[in-house]
Amino acid sequence: MGMQNKRRTSNSHATKTQKRQAQSLDMVFEFIEKHNWKLFRIASLGFGFLIFLIYFCQNHFYPDFDLFSFLSLLATAALMGGLMVLVIAFGFCAPGWIWSEAFFNDKPISAKLEQFINRDMPKERMDHHLINRYFFVPGLLCIVAFWVALYFFNDGTAFTLGLLAGPIVTGLIFGLFLQKNYKLPPYSWAKFAIAAFLVFFIGNFVAFLSTLALVKEAPAAVKVGNGLPLMAACFFVALLVFTIITAVIRSNLRYVLIISPLIAAVLMLWSNTWVVLPGKIVNLLGLGNYQAEQVILNSDLCEKYKAIEGYGVKKNCSLNDVHMIWSMGSTTVMTWQFANQEFKVKIPSNSILSTRIYVPKAVTEPEHQPSSLPPPDPNTTQTP
């Protein structure tokens, strides 16, 4: 009796803690719904300014104008960065959402599973049981299958077995066990197999892309065991993230709106995406971070720079192969190399007469011109 009372008190204490956490999150959602437009404007402008600020700190300068006077510029940068965050967040939320909504929220299946919910098996414990046995374990087996396929095969067979055959076989096996253990309706194993294939195919694909992003930033890690230990670690961490998000989805789908962007931001920080993203956005907006074949200076600045022999200014007042860091406003920041030295200057924008932007030349194959002459007869002797 004493042990039962202790269990009841511990269960009631855990239930109260979960209710308090749920109430606090509900209060956050109520606040967001009440002030959604104001929060959206503040967050978008702040996020856009953060992107530019990272780029300014990377290149050790700050423009000579107030960025907040160009609200459309901040909003555009925030939109581009926000789309990147949303794509990553969707990639990590898709497996758990498909697993929960496409199969376990199906009416005949959910009605059958509700029969197993009682005092000894509450819904939270039931969800944890299902997630551990029918999400984490088959996901782990899919990772092992993909890893083994990459170890024994070096061509496209590895991806065929790892990304396609592994999820299909795993879904069929665990679908049969799930239907048998919970006495689900007929052909429930087929529904689970289809859902599991989509879940673990997307999961392995997202984990593979995450591994490639990490390898670009840490190429030395690939040298250890041909990169297989690194891939195994990345896939396992991705599976843990998928499992956590699935548990959040089963608890309350709205909570994912808060957790998934945070996870995406952390993963972008882990893969050094925040280091590269600001420069790419500045380049897409045409504000800087692009290569110029030639920059022609006006006569005043040209005479000053010609007096400095190490700057490498040509006779026609031009600088070749210049990297334009920033070209918006009254000040331009640029850098170039000459005689194994790198120069970085800030000059007035009106000192630049013209800029020829570097455009990659497309390699074109010479077209075969049909000849109007008949082909030579092989039996005829050719004379030089």
C-alpha positions in Angstrom: 0.0 0.0 0.0 2.8 2.4 0.9 4.5 1.8 -2.5 1.2 2.4 -4.3 0.7 5.7 -2.5 4.2 6.8 -3.3 3.6 6.0 -7.0 0.3 7.9 -7.0 1.8 10.9 -5.4 4.8 10.9 -7.8 2.4 10.5 -10.8 0.2 13.3 -9.5 3.2 15.5 -9.0 4.4 14.8 -12.6 0.9 15.5 -13.9 0.8 18.9 -12.1 4.2 19.8 -13.5 3.1 19.0 -17.0 -0.1 21.0 -16.6 1.9 24.0 -15.4 4.3 23.8 -18.4 1.3 23.4 -20.7 -0.4 26.4 -19.1 2.7 28.6 -19.5 3.1 27.6 -23.2 -0.6 28.4 -23.7 -0.1 31.8 -22.2 2.7 32.4 -24.7 0.5 31.5 -27.6 -2.3 33.7 -26.3 0.2 36.6 -26.1 1.4 35.9 -29.6 -2.2 35.7 -31.0 -3.1 39.0 -29.3 0.0 40.9 -30.5 0.8 38.9 -33.7 1.1 41.8 -36.1 3.3 44.0 -33.8 5.5 41.0 -32.9 5.8 40.1 -36.6 7.0 43.6 -37.6 9.5 43.8 -34.7 10.8 40.3 -35.3 11.2 40.7 -39.0 13.0 44.1 -38.8 15.2 42.8 -36.0 16.0 39.6 -37.8 16.9 41.5 -41.0 19.1 43.9 -39.1 20.8 41.0 -37.4 21.7 39.5 -40.8 23.3 42.8 -42.0 25.0 43.2 -38.6 26.7 39.8 -38.9 27.9 40.8 -42.4 29.3 44.1 -41.1 31.1 42.5 -38.3 32.6 39.9 -40.6 34.1 42.6 -42.8 34.9 45.2 -40.1 32.9 48.1 -41.3 29.5 49.9 -40.9 27.7 51.9 -43.5 27.4 55.6 -43.3 23.6 55.6 -43.3 20.8 54.4 -41.0 19.7 50.9 -42.1 16.3 51.4 -40.3 15.5 54.1 -42.9 15.3 51.3 -45.5 12.6 49.1 -43.9 12.0 47.3 -47.2 15.7 46.3 -47.3 15.5 44.8 -43.8 12.2 43.1 -44.5 13.6 41.5 -47.7 16.7 40.2 -45.9 14.5 38.9 -43.1 12.3 37.1 -45.7 15.3 35.4 -47.3 16.7 34.3 -44.0 13.3 33.3 -42.6 12.7 31.1 -45.7 15.9 29.3 -45.0 15.0 28.8 -41.3 11.5 27.6 -42.3 12.8 25.1 -44.9 15.2 23.6 -42.3 12.5 23.5 -39.7 10.0 21.8 -42.1 12.6 19.2 -43.0 13.1 18.3 -39.4 9.3 18.4 -38.5 8.1 16.5 -41.6 9.0 13.0 -40.4 7.2 13.4 -37.0 4.2 15.1 -38.6 3.7 12.4 -41.2 4.2 9.6 -38.7 1.6 11.2 -36.3 -0.9 12.7 -38.7 -0.9 10.2 -41.6 -1.2 7.0 -39.5 -1.9 7.4 -35.8 -4.5 10.1 -36.2 -6.4 8.0 -38.7 -9.8 7.6 -37.2 -10.1 3.7 -37.3 -6.6 3.4 -35.9 -6.8 6.1 -33.3 -10.2 4.7 -32.1 -8.6 1.3 -31.7 -5.6 2.6 -29.8 -7.8 4.6 -27.4 -9.1 1.3 -26.1 -5.7 0.6 -24.6 -5.6 4.0 -22.7 -6.5 3.5 -19.1 -5.2 4.4 -15.6 -2.2 2.2 -15.9 -1.5 3.4 -19.5 -2.3 7.1 -19.8 -2.1 8.8 -23.2 1.3 10.4 -22.5 2.8 7.0 -21.6 1.1 5.4 -24.6 2.6 8.0 -26.9 6.1 7.5 -25.5 5.7 3.8 -25.9 4.6 4.1 -29.5 7.4 6.6 -30.3 10.1 4.5 -28.8 9.1 1.2 -30.4 7.7 2.4 -33.7 9.6 5.5 -34.5 13.0 5.5 -32.8 13.8 1.8 -33.2 12.8 1.5 -36.9 14.6 4.8 -37.5 17.7 3.5 -35.9 17.5 0.3 -38.1 17.1 2.5 -41.2 20.3 4.4 -40.2 22.2 1.2 -39.7 21.0 -0.2 -43.1 22.0 3.1 -44.8 25.4 3.1 -43.1 26.1 -0.6 -44.0 25.0 0.0 -47.6 27.5 2.9 -47.8 30.2 0.8 -46.3 29.9 -2.1 -48.7 28.8 -0.3 -51.9 30.4 2.8 -53.5 27.9 3.5 -56.3 24.3 4.4 -56.5 23.4 0.9 -55.1 24.2 2.3 -51.6 21.6 5.1 -51.9 19.0 2.7 -53.4 19.4 0.2 -50.6 19.8 2.8 -47.8 17.2 5.4 -48.8 14.6 3.2 -50.5 14.9 -0.5 -49.6 15.7 0.1 -45.9 12.6 2.2 -45.0 10.3 -0.1 -47.0 11.4 -3.3 -45.3 11.5 -1.7 -41.9 8.0 -0.3 -42.4 6.6 -3.6 -43.4 8.1 -5.5 -40.4 7.1 -3.0 -37.8 3.7 -2.5 -39.4 2.9 -6.2 -39.0 4.1 -6.1 -35.3 2.0 -3.0 -34.7 -1.2 -4.4 -36.2 -0.7 -7.7 -34.2 0.1 -6.1 -30.9 -2.8 -3.6 -30.9 -5.3 -5.6 -32.9 -5.6 -2.8 -35.5 -8.0 -3.0 -38.5 -6.9 -5.1 -41.5 -4.3 -3.7 -43.8 -3.1 -1.3 -41.1 0.4 -2.7 -41.7 0.2 -1.4 -45.3 -0.7 2.1 -44.1 2.1 2.1 -41.6 4.6 0.8 -44.2 3.7 3.7 -46.6 3.9 6.2 -43.8 7.1 4.7 -42.5 8.7 4.8 -45.9 7.9 8.5 -46.3 9.1 9.3 -42.7 12.4 7.5 -42.8 13.2 8.4 -46.5 12.7 12.1 -45.7 14.6 11.6 -42.4 17.6 10.0 -43.9 17.6 12.5 -46.7 17.6 15.5 -44.3 20.2 13.8 -42.2 22.4 13.2 -45.3 22.1 16.9 -46.3 23.0 18.0 -42.8 26.0 15.8 -42.9 27.1 17.3 -46.2 26.7 20.8 -44.8 28.9 19.9 -41.8 31.5 18.2 -44.0 31.9 21.5 -46.0 32.9 23.3 -42.7 35.0 20.4 -41.3 36.6 18.6 -44.2 39.3 17.1 -42.0 36.6 14.9 -40.3 36.1 13.0 -43.6 39.6 11.6 -43.5 38.7 9.5 -40.4 37.3 6.2 -41.7 36.2 7.7 -45.0 33.7 9.9 -43.2 31.5 7.0 -42.1 31.9 7.6 -38.3 31.0 11.3 -38.8 28.0 10.3 -40.9 26.8 7.7 -38.3 27.1 10.4 -35.5 25.2 13.0 -37.6 22.5 10.5 -38.5 22.0 9.5 -34.9 21.8 13.1 -33.7 19.3 13.8 -36.4 17.2 10.8 -35.3 17.2 12.1 -31.7 16.0 15.5 -33.0 13.3 13.8 -35.0 12.2 11.8 -32.0 12.0 14.9 -29.7 10.0 16.8 -32.3 7.6 13.8 -32.8 7.0 13.7 -29.0 6.2 17.4 -29.1 3.8 16.9 -32.0 2.0 14.1 -30.2 1.7 16.3 -27.2 0.4 19.5 -29.0 1.0 20.4 -32.6 1.1 24.1 -31.8 4.2 23.7 -29.7 6.2 22.8 -32.8 5.7 26.4 -34.0 8.0 27.5 -31.2 10.4 24.6 -30.9 11.1 23.9 -34.6 12.5 27.4 -35.5 14.8 27.3 -32.4 16.1 23.9 -33.5 16.6 25.1 -37.0 18.5 28.1 -35.8 20.8 26.0 -33.6 21.5 23.6 -36.4 22.3 26.5 -38.7 24.7 27.7 -36.0 26.2 24.2 -35.7 26.8 23.9 -39.5 28.2 27.5 -39.8 25.3 28.5 -42.0 25.0 31.8 -40.1 28.6 32.6 -41.3 27.8 32.1 -45.0 24.1 33.2 -45.1 24.5 37.0 -44.6 27.1 37.3 -47.4 24.8 35.3 -49.8 21.8 37.6 -49.0 23.9 40.7 -49.5 25.1 39.3 -52.9 21.5 38.4 -53.9 20.3 41.9 -53.1 23.2 43.4 -55.2 24.5 45.4 -52.3 28.0 43.8 -52.2 29.9 40.6 -51.8 30.5 40.3 -55.6 33.5 40.2 -57.8 34.3 43.0 -60.3 36.6 42.4 -63.3 37.5 46.1 -63.4 36.8 49.3 -61.5 37.6 52.6 -63.1 38.3 55.5 -60.7 37.9 59.2 -61.3 40.9 61.4 -62.0 41.3 62.8 -58.5 41.4 59.5 -56.7 43.4 57.9 -59.5 46.2 60.4 -59.1 46.4 59.8 -55.4 46.4 56.0 -55.8 49.0 56.1 -58.7 51.4 57.8 -56.3 51.3 54.7 -54.2 53.2 52.1 -56.2 51.9 49.1 -54.3 48.3 49.7 -55.1 48.6 48.6 -58.7 46.5 51.2 -60.4 46.7 50.9 -64.2 47.4 53.8 -66.5 43.7 54.0 -67.5 42.9 54.5 -63.7 41.5 51.0 -63.4 41.8 48.3 -60.8 41.4 44.7 -61.9 39.9 41.7 -60.0 38.3 43.7 -57.2 36.0 42.2 -54.6 33.2 44.7 -53.8 32.3 44.2 -50.1 29.7 47.0 -50.0 28.5 49.4 -52.7 25.4 51.0 -51.2 25.3 54.5 -49.9 27.9 57.3 -50.2 30.8 54.9 -49.2 32.1 51.9 -51.0 34.2 49.2 -49.4 36.3 47.0 -51.6 39.4 44.8 -51.5 41.9 43.7 -54.1 45.3 42.0 -54.4 48.5 43.2 -56.0 52.1 41.9 -55.7 51.0 39.3 -53.1 49.5 42.0 -50.9 45.8 42.5 -50.1 44.4 46.0 -49.9 41.1 47.0 -48.3 39.9 50.6 -48.7 36.8 52.7 -48.1 36.3 55.3 -50.8 33.5 57.7 -51.7 31.1 56.0 -54.1 31.2 59.0 -56.5 35.0 58.3 -57.0 34.0 55.2 -59.0 33.2 56.0 -62.7 32.2 52.4 -63.7 32.3 48.9 -62.5 32.5 45.8 -64.8 31.0 42.9 -62.9 32.5 39.5 -63.3 30.2 37.1 -65.3 31.2 33.5 -65.6 31.6 32.5 -69.2 29.7 29.5 -70.3 31.7 26.8 -72.0 30.2 26.2 -75.4 31.1 23.2 -77.6 31.8 24.0 -81.3 28.8 23.1 -83.4 29.3 20.5 -86.1 28.9 22.1 -89.5 27.4 19.7 -92.0 29.5 19.5 -95.1 27.9 19.9 -98.6 30.6 17.6 -100.1 29.9 13.8 -100.3 31.9 11.6 -98.0 35.1 10.2 -99.5 35.1 6.8 -101.0 37.3 4.5 -98.8 38.4 2.6 -101.9 39.7 5.8 -103.6 43.4 6.6 -103.0 43.9 10.0 -101.4 46.7 12.1 -102.7 48.3 14.8 -100.6 
